[in-house]
Amino acid sequence: MSGTSGERAVFEYAVLRVVPRVERGECVNAGVLLYCRPRSFLAARTHLAPERLRALDPQVDLDGVRAALRAVESLCDGGPEGGQGAADEVGRRFRWLIAPRSTVVQPGPVHSGLTADPEAELERLLTVLVH
């Protein structure tokens, strides 16, 4: 549900980071998670750069990373592929996704802004922060 009415609404977002070796703390940005409460909008877009990850860890499990990123996207979409949590309201799903974890795919800090079109903002952030 894209808001194109021209009226801007507050949104929150977090960068999804891939940390192939948690003990080292090095990361590669691989996606953006965006939540806009006034528009009931929650979505994630991802882009994986295997060469960047292999530079940090030549043994990285790319299939596992891809599966974890797809799981985030599915949870945001709210369909049956997203599992039991996909039935929760969008704000609750966002808060669960931004909770700190010590896994390979981690959310970064939450930032906020204003947008008239959350979908377009998500694509812009993906381009600026990930590509």
Secondary structure, 3 states (H helix, E strand, C coil): CCCCCCCCEEEEEEEEEECCCCCCCCCEEEEEEEEEHHHCEEEEEECCCHHHHHHHCCCCCHHHHHHHHHHHHHHHHCCHHHCHHHHCCHHHHHHHHHCCCCCCEEEEEEEEEEECCHHHHHHHHHHHHCC
